[in-house]
Amino acid sequence: MKLKIRLLYLVSACLLLPAARAQLRVTTTTTDLAALVREIGGEHVEVVSLSRPLQDAHYLDATPGMVVRIGRSDLFVENGFELEMGWVPEVIRETRNRSVRPGGDGHVDASHGIQAIQIPERTHRDMGDVHPSGNPHYTLEPVVAQQAARNIAAGLIRVDEKNADTYKSNLDAYIARSDEVVAKWKEKFAPHANTGVIIYHKHFDYMLKSLGLNIVDAVEPLPGIAPSARHVAQLISTYDTDSVRMVIIEPWHDLRVGKQVADAIGVPLLVLCPTVGSCDGTDDVIALFETNARKILDVLEAEAGE
Ligand SMILES: [Zn+2]
């Protein structure tokens, strides 16, 4: 009889096991942050990004589905620096899950502790500037993103302390790998130091600066503001093939205007991969960086070979 009870206990314990081993439910605003969460959380997390790879996270709309998803989440990770100012505050306001609101154990502002570049002297928020707190696209440069990875690790440890050792060692591994990869590409770019590039939106700036390139201008007069014909004409009359080697754009911006500027200056228009998952082989932030760095270097080396 005793054995029977013990067996029953064993069987029910086995049935309960999956629940006891359930993964943490993590929601992020972008696929880049989701990749960092997977990097640090490994098998302990199930992560969903609220934006898809080819969606510009500046311009999402809050939906009831987002409210439901973060309501069921153990951890919510947002990019910060006001990248998601148009939609995340509304989603957070609607959720009943207090933990994932700012200040709660389940909330991570991944930008915490990062020094933003391009902080405007005067904010042009009222004119539609979508970078009022400085450039929010720090995940494009894996070493800058190390601080985001630290913030994510701290968040995972807050809500799941028993796996703290795993999160810490995954964080260490990420830091070591990103240091190594970025150093390798800096070396490859050394012969091209200070090469001038024009960007469409200030999206890749952390990466371009890290690689030693010189961002001489942007097609958008302010981040998020479409260029006027006058601004385009000004770019074309100011720059030439000596001062600029390429125009860089994300696929969700106006490729026609990008091409117009590039053609008039006489340089190539290069479409880069803006987020994790937006191109083949961009499954994490380090692979994304390497893919984009390779594309830029191919253009520079092709030109050098002419
Ligand atoms: Zn932006």
Residues whose N, C-alpha, C, O or C-beta is under 5 A from the ligand:
A	BS01	ZN	K202
